[in-house]
Amino acid sequence: MTIQDMVRILNARVLLGEDKLDTPVYTACCSDLMSDVLAFVDEKTVLITGLTNPHVVRTSEMLDLKCLVFVRGKVPTQDILDSADEQGLVVITTKLTAFSACGMLYAEGLRGVPVPTSWDSEDK
């Protein structure tokens, strides 16, 4: 899947990075807790969130993410968009809820970032 595919699936609006819409994406993470994103994401991915503060852009920079998807029609402030632009991020927004956006992307083949769980070791 490409970011352009995501834009189509989510009926999203591109806020930044029109020139990078052909970038392929393989996994996504959905969270409003940036501490969880930092703890569990270790690959270049897409972040789906309803949080529109500077922590989202800092987290994206630390993890070298490809794309930010803001849900519920949220649009970050210009200073946040400027920071995202400096990093070369693609930023899109959709009116969908996080739940619906994730479900639609999953149905089209995008998978979540694998997250180890404490019960994994209990099964052995």
C-alpha positions in Angstrom: 0.0 0.0 0.0 1.2 3.5 -0.7 0.3 6.7 1.2 -1.8 7.7 -1.8 -3.8 4.5 -1.3 -4.3 5.5 2.3 -5.6 8.9 1.3 -8.1 7.3 -1.0 -9.2 4.6 1.5 -9.7 7.2 4.3 -11.1 9.9 2.1 -8.3 12.0 3.6 -7.0 15.5 2.9 -3.2 15.9 2.4 -1.8 18.7 4.6 1.9 18.1 3.8 4.0 15.9 1.5 2.0 15.8 -1.7 5.3 14.8 -3.5 5.7 11.7 -1.3 2.3 10.1 -1.8 3.9 7.2 -3.7 5.9 6.1 -0.6 5.1 2.5 0.3 3.9 1.7 3.8 3.7 -1.8 5.4 2.6 -1.2 9.0 0.7 1.3 11.1 0.4 2.2 14.8 -2.6 3.9 16.4 -2.2 5.6 19.7 -2.6 8.9 21.5 0.0 7.8 24.0 3.4 8.7 22.6 5.1 6.8 25.4 3.5 3.6 24.0 4.6 4.5 20.5 8.1 5.0 21.7 8.1 1.7 23.6 6.7 -0.5 20.9 7.4 0.9 17.5 10.8 0.0 16.1 10.3 0.3 12.3 9.4 3.0 9.9 5.6 3.1 9.9 2.5 5.3 9.9 1.2 6.8 13.1 -2.6 7.2 13.4 -3.6 9.6 16.2 -6.0 12.2 17.4 -3.3 14.0 19.3 -2.2 17.2 17.7 0.6 18.5 19.9 4.4 18.8 19.4 5.0 15.4 21.1 3.6 13.7 18.0 6.2 15.3 15.7 9.0 14.7 18.2 8.0 11.0 18.4 7.9 10.8 14.6 11.3 12.2 14.4 12.8 9.8 16.9 11.4 6.8 15.1 11.8 8.1 11.6 8.1 7.6 10.8 6.8 8.1 7.2 3.4 9.6 7.7 1.1 11.1 10.4 -2.7 10.5 10.1 -4.8 12.8 12.2 -8.3 11.4 12.8 -11.6 13.0 13.7 -10.9 15.8 11.3 -8.2 17.2 13.5 -5.7 19.6 11.9 -2.5 20.5 13.8 -1.4 24.1 14.2 0.9 25.7 11.7 4.0 25.4 14.0 3.4 21.6 14.2 3.0 21.4 10.4 6.2 23.4 10.0 8.1 21.0 12.2 6.6 18.0 10.3 7.6 19.6 7.0 11.2 20.0 8.3 11.3 16.3 8.9 9.9 15.5 5.5 6.7 13.8 6.9 3.6 13.3 5.0 0.6 14.6 7.1 -3.0 13.8 6.3 -6.3 14.2 8.1 -9.5 12.2 7.9 -12.9 12.8 9.4 -13.0 9.1 10.4 -12.5 7.9 14.0 -9.3 6.1 14.8 -11.3 2.9 15.1 -12.8 3.2 11.7 -9.6 4.4 10.0 -7.7 1.5 11.4 -10.4 -1.0 10.4 -10.5 0.3 6.9 -6.8 0.2 6.4 -6.6 -3.3 7.9 -9.3 -4.5 5.5 -7.2 -3.2 2.6 -4.1 -5.1 3.8 -2.2 -2.7 6.1 -1.1 -4.5 9.2 -0.2 -3.3 12.7 3.2 -3.1 14.2 3.9 -6.4 16.1 3.8 -5.7 19.8 5.2 -8.3 22.2 2.8 -9.1 25.1 3.5 -10.4 28.6 1.4 -13.5 27.9 3.5 -14.6 24.9 5.9 -16.3 27.3 3.1 -18.0 29.3 2.0 -19.9 26.2 5.3 -21.8 26.0 
